[in-house]
């Protein structure tokens, strides 16, 4: 991450013009410069890099989830077909048995 370029002398002079005492203005400018230089500030390029990496990982995880979901859906479809077929066979068998044992007029 990059530090922000910073003109401490100009800031100290601006503080002096605003009414601060010269030693206080110089100390305040130096402290602010130290805080900004030591801080890890995020730039737009840093965010773009991280976002690209995050999008790639998220896309990969989503594709893996989608493949797993499709596989489970196929298993569910197969199981439902087998169960429906079994129920139809039993229903036809019950109807045929009922027709066989019904008295004929």
ABEGO torsion letter per residue (X at the ends): XBBBBBBAAAAAAAAAAAGBBAAAAAAAAAAAAAAAAABBBBBAAAAAAAAAAAAAAAAAAAAAAAAAAAAAAAAAAAAAAAAAAAAAAAAAAAAAAAAAABBBX
